[in-house]
Amino acid sequence: MQVDLALLKNLLSKRRDEIEKSVAGTGYLAKTVIGVGTFLLDNEGNIDLLSAKQKVTFERFIEPLLGSRPGGPGE
């Protein structure tokens, strides 16, 4: 999968409230999800560099949010 870096940057900078809502009640912290997203940005979206735990965080929280653009379907 190729990560859309512009969309990821937008998620991390302007849609943090969505991240906070997605982690609510899961035991995960929003800063953990943001950290994984920042790591991906710093490494040009290379998912292969993520640890197993980071991949789980990416697949569970970031990937679904990247698929749901603000104002799009599901909003």
N, C-alpha and C positions, 0 to 999 in steps of 0.2 A: 504494500500500500504506500502510495505517495502522499505525504502530508502537505496540505495547502498551507504554506507558511504564513501567507497574508491573513488567512482566516484564523489560524492559530494565534497569531499576534493580536488580532482583533478580539478573540475570545479572552485572552489573558489580560488585555488592557482595558477593554470596554464592557465585557460581559461577565465580570467576576461574580456578580449576583447569581447568575445561572449556575456557576460552579458551586457556589455555596448552597444553593437549593438542591443540586444533584447529590451532594455528599451528606445532606441533613439526615441524621438517623442511621447512617451506615457504619459509623465508627471511624471513617476516614476524615482527615482534615482538609479543608480547602487549600491550605498552604502546601500540602503534599501534592495535590493535583496540579497546582500552579507551578510547583517546583519541577515536576515531570514535564510540563509544557514548556517551561523556560529552558530546561535541558535540551529538549527537542529543537527549540529555536536556535540555541547556541550551536547545535550540531547539525544544522541544515535539514532537520526533519528525519534524520537517519534512525529509524526505529530499531535497527539491528544493534545499536549501542546501548539500548535499555536493558537493565537487569530484568529478571523474571518478575519481580514485584512491581517494577516500574511499568512493564508491559501490561500487567493486570490493571494497574491504575489507568493507564492510557486507554485500554480497551473498554473498561467499565465506565469511565467518566468523560474523558476528552473526546474519544472517537464519536460517541453519540451526540455530543454538543457541537462537534464540527459539522455533523450532518444536519443539524437543525439550525438553520440561519434565522436570525431575528425577523419576525414578520412573515416567515415562511410557513409551510404546512406544519401542523402541530402546535402552532402558537395560538 
